[in-house]
């Protein structure tokens, strides 16, 4: 049995009494315009734009590591694609950034049981050079356990840091259990370790390691830092449990380029009133280097661009919709920060981003401000038929748009189901086959309805829809 | 509705009639001894031997490529383990064989869309050397399509051969769709191709390529031959569909050793009557080099050895149970052929093998001969409570024991559920985490009951169980 809240039952129970007393004014009803329902449902049933963009970008460009020639090819592809789709003001805003490039890598257990483990360097790892570094493994269950260890116990050794991340629908476990990658290498360096390997901050049990960016803070000297796959991490734990000293030769070669070009690709659906602030719909164009970045974040670019295109197909919105395919997100939000520097002082009506795969949206949060509560409620009402619940009115998030939201730009946060996201995220498995096109269409439907509300109504050739 | 065969309904329907007429003599009832039920059910609930062997071999040795130092370490590990478990006559029978050793490998699309694909060389591939070979890709859906192509269309090119293998419970699709790997390279060589890449003969959609042995027959000159993962094969198909010439640089380095040592590890549960032929329970010790060979075939060694050990724990069987962990199965059945050469003329009561992972057994076939039909029926009756159906009485199979069965040795074939076997088989994903210990115990229970029947009864310290 499902218990209904008493409030839902109350109107019927209390009706006779209320009929005899003056009632409080009910909140104004939220009526979603029929054209929004129609655009949303058409996207849900028929969208091909999102998958087409995702398929094209991952097939014709492949991986798009920030600051590399591949990301430059991706920008050229994106400009051509967005122009071909009919977007206006298609342009690239470039910026410079440092680049870290992966080289050959291996992790060999030399003793007591000689065997190879599968490893990937973390972004910004120091290079071991071709000879690698060899040292005894010391293992810790968490960064806290490493912190508590005396420096003498780990100095000159290779530290392995484990963790217990499980999948969560909202993806919050990635933040909660990500300390081995984010804080581990700096702490290891400060304690005088030779190198560090962490259990991949992911949830899949295939031999595909999870990379990701990290940085050495507080003046810590860079050391080699890599991630073992989950099966290899558990293998290492089993080997350690045998109680004999374990020696590893870790080779993580890499090179760095002090400064290279990246850029944000920007395209617009011009609004009828160019004096009104635009609605920003974001994703990021760059990917990690181990796969084609289908879910992270070609799919996001496909979803937001498909939604904007569907509005454009229907007519002309009141406000401009600005689509931004940010560059260099993975390696440090360089694109988001460049946009903030160049456009942060301009007003924006709202910003939203798709950067959490392509599985179904289950919740919509927003932070449009108290005065725009009805607009926020309208978004919730427009998305509810997709099985999307309305969450908070004082919250919105997004990776590339994070700096912009922090600066005070209003935002909408579309929460996707992240249960299987960290099975493929940042691993060699982030390829097109992992995109569920039916769930992707639900995303496009939600974004289309959201943009329908935020853009303030569409004028078709014959009349203004409102 | 499930239709019952009329024969099942007949006794009830026909009882009044039959009561008035002389009945044909019913077949003698098959009564499984209570001690067999007890041993089987104890294995199902409590076995730890099989997982312990699988965990130990994969952890303390890792990969065990035939003819390498790793396989030699595996033999030493196995001898120590089997002696520690109390087996008798533990010994190694060595033989020599040629060895192929994998080197660095890569598959780079150079044009029209530069990107890296994931590849693994097939066993016995020619080496490309460090520079690799570069050529245009020509694609075929099947070996038959390649065969039909004019030689001029493929000469000097790199041929990609696709296929449509889907998982099947009995694993038969592996044979049916495996032609690209088995026949493809020879055909490609005969047609003057530069090299060949095939879609992995597997069913998983992770970026872990499926290797396996192949040979160049009919005097064909060896050429480089590799397997792309399923996601990479489908990526290549998408790239080809764009209609522009596709160029690949394929690097598959390898070395060969003309002759190196491998060997079969043999251990016995000595029978009460040493004049009776032994029951052979087989698996193979070697593995492919990309993973720890947990399912192929450490698990098989765990299962057959656990079953023999459980018989030994209960008492002394009438017939000797001979456990053989064959060497060099993957690369050409060298161990099975060596055993046949050395022991093929000795009588064997029966042979059975576990070499298809550790998922549940669903069927038992046998080929014990017409005179031993009751023994075969007894095995079926002993296994039925595990949800195992009795199949054919004129069929038995097994990889290492294949030559022995072909020579006329009676056999029992325990059919495991292979639906997910080719998700991990011969790929980097064949590691311990893929072993389902509950299903593994069902295997041990079945093998224990089978050995209970075939070994002819156990004598405990106090009395003979029969």
Interface residues (C-beta under 8 A of the other chain):
Chain A: X55 X58 X59 X60 X61 X62 X63 X70 X73 X109 X112 X113 X114 X115 X116 X118 X205 X206 X207 X208 X230 X231 X234 X235 X238 X239 X242 X291 X292 X428 X429 X431 X432 X433 X434
Chain B: X55 X58 X59 X60 X61 X62 X63 X70 X73 X109 X112 X113 X114 X115 X116 X118 X205 X206 X207 X208 X230 X231 X234 X235 X238 X239 X242 X291 X292 X428 X429 X431 X432 X433 X434
